[in-house]
């Protein structure tokens, strides 16, 4: 998950879009994140941004299943932490 998040952070000037994509990925909405990135590729600030967005799109599309698994593992970790806290209060 961290390298994906790192890739998203490379969006530089697009803080709002960066947050949207990151939130979509963290909520297991990879297809929506890819769609958002596609829109951004069509209207980049410059060629470097277009190249970075294309790389990000490729990375996410090739690792779709791994990203989903990371979200599931993170959800399980959160649930385990909640259960632990409830038992030890």
Secondary structure, DSSP 8 states (H G I E B T S, - for coil): -HHHHHHHHTTTT-HHHHHHHHHHHHTT-HHHHHHHHHHHHHT-SSHHHHHHHHHHHHHHHHTHHHHHHHHHHHHHHHHHHHHHHHHT-
